[in-house]
Amino acid sequence: MTTLPTASVVTVACPAWCNVTQSTHQRELRWEGRALHWSDARTGEGWEIRHTAATDANGHPTNTEPRVYVTANGGLTLAGAEALALTLLATYEEATG
């Protein structure tokens, strides 16, 4: 595998919601040329939601569009579906804010 030529980065600028360590970001920059920021998981009965965004070391967005990941195990009760829908909306708002 070839590393990308990047200047030595001490700190990667992260969004407030990012839970990735600086050492992980520095490795990502070295190998991929971008830092992938992951949110904390929001969970409910049988589901989980997280979102990501990719930036350069200075926190400027890359050409990778932000993504929202939804994982569900089996069917949801109506109450679970409502909680999932509300949390999905809150996650979308955080990712676009």
BELSUL-V429822 format. One record per run of one state. SS is the DSSP state (a for helix, b for strand, c for the rest). FROM is the first residue (numbers start at 0). TO is the last residue. If there is no record, write none. Layout:
BEGIN
ss=SS from=FROM to=TO
ss=SS from=FROM to=TO
END
This chain:
BEGIN
ss=c from=0 to=20
ss=a from=21 to=31
ss=c from=32 to=33
ss=b from=34 to=37
ss=c from=38 to=40
ss=b from=41 to=43
ss=c from=44 to=45
ss=b from=46 to=54
ss=c from=55 to=59
ss=b from=60 to=60
ss=c from=61 to=65
ss=b from=66 to=71
ss=c from=72 to=76
ss=a from=77 to=95
ss=c from=96 to=96
END
